[in-house]
């Protein structure tokens, strides 16, 4: 009798609870800027100048890093293209020599 009860028992539906999360990158950035500049009103001009100097050095450092990376990528691209062109030249030159030998063999027979 107990086996029938277990067999006939219907499981309840499971609930799926999903709470969507929304990330607003712009709002996060604005909050960080507000926190950074909220202390600025209390700081004196020397600290403000120091902070601006640090920000400028960081931004200039990033710019120089980008230019050096792009310069390295351009040099690498030129070297690869030159190697491919030289390789293609030698392959085509070898094929011309090979076809010339084959035609010379056919004419001598």
N, C-alpha and C positions, 0 to 999 in steps of 0.2 A: 504494500500500500504506500509506503514512503517513497519507493522508487517512482511511482506514478506522479506524485506531487512534485518531485524534483524535475521530472521529465516535462511536466506540463507548465512549470513555472516560466514565465516570460520575463526576461531581463528588462529593466527600465532603460530608457534612452539616457545616454550620458550627455551632459550639457557641455558645450564648448564655450568657455569664457575667454573672450579675446578683448583686451582693452588696447585700442590703437594708441600708438605713441607718435607724436609729431615733433620733429626736430626742426627748429627754425634757425638756420645758420646765421642769418642776418641779425636776428634778435640776440643771439649769443654774442656775436661780435660787438653789437651796440652796448650790451651789458658790460663786456670787458673794457670797452673804451670808457664808459661812464665810471667804472671802478678806478681805472687808471687816472682819469682826470679829476675825479672827486677829491683826491688827495692833493691835487695841484693847487687848488684854491688856498689850502693851508700852507703849502710850501712857499718858500721865498724864491726870488728870481734866480738865485745862484743854482738852486736845485733844479729849477725848470730849465735853465740853460744846459745844465749837465745832462738832463734827460734828453733834450733835443739833440745835443751833440752825440750821445750814444745812439739815438735812433738814426741819425744821418750816417754815422759810421757803419751801422748794420746794413742800411739800405745800399750804401756805396759798395760795401763788401759783397753783397749779393749780386749787384750788377757786374762787378768785375769777375765774379765766379762764373756768371752766365756767359760773359764774353769769352773767357778763357775756355770754357767747355765748348762753346760753339766753334771757336777757332780750332780746337783739337779735333772736333768732328769734321770740320771742313778739310783739314789736312789729311785725316784718315780717309775721307772720301776720295781725295785727289790721288793718294797713293794706291788705293784699290783700283780706281779707274785706269791709272797708268799701268799697273800690273796686268789688268785685263786686256788693255790695248796691246801691250808687248806680247802677251801670251797669244792673242789672236793673230798678231802679225807673224809670229814664228810658226803657228799651226798652218796658216794659209800659205806661208812661204814653203813649208815642208810639203804641203799638198801639191803645190805647183811643181816642185822638184820631182815628186813622185810621179805625177802625170807626165812630165817631160821624159822621164826614164821609161815609162810604159810605152809612150809613143815612139821613142827611139828603138825600143826592142821590136815593135811591130813593123817598123819600116825596114829594119835590117833583115828580117826573115824573107 
